[in-house]
Amino acid sequence: MPVEITRDLLVDQLGHVRYDRFLFYIMGPYKSFNLNYVLSEKERRKFDVEDLPGPLRRLFQSKDTIDEAQALLRRVQGELRVTPGINAFLALDVDVDTDDVDAATQSIEYTRCSNATAFVLPFLGHNFGIGEEAGSILEALSETHGDRLTFVHEDNVTSAMIRSARVRWDLRVETYETEAELVEKLRFFAGSIMQRERRGELNRLA
């Protein structure tokens, strides 16, 4: 039997915070960028990773190491759940099997159920998949949820997806330099959505 993704389902699974019913869906890469993803074996044999300078060596980090991209999302999520106390969540936090609802549909439904959604793109994130998911969400929901969506990318990230999102869907796009700045921009975005709901400019979600 198909699982119906609803606001009640999300609230029940996500735990208690001050504003339980203000759902903030945070999307972003779970894997740090790794040059092994894009180089062929032949290209890899031309050099020894251990001989590379530290910053370049990090781009070949083992897939078994702690994943900084996901850790960043978790830290940001935690900050938002404490202050201002909104129900920030990642897709990983919701127990819906992809055999019941495919991943792309899950993301669309999480966005549909959320008061706010942010696509977070750090420089070292492996962003190929997130671009595809963001495109699916924007195609499905930009007309009804465009005011509730934002892209926030690290200052040195450039992407055709980001440029097209700004032009094609008139999506809000922000940049950040530090993790603290990222958190503050997401807090401000969530606060602006709250205020617009209170003033009646956006529908209050039950």
Disulfide bonds with the S-S distance in Angstrom:
none
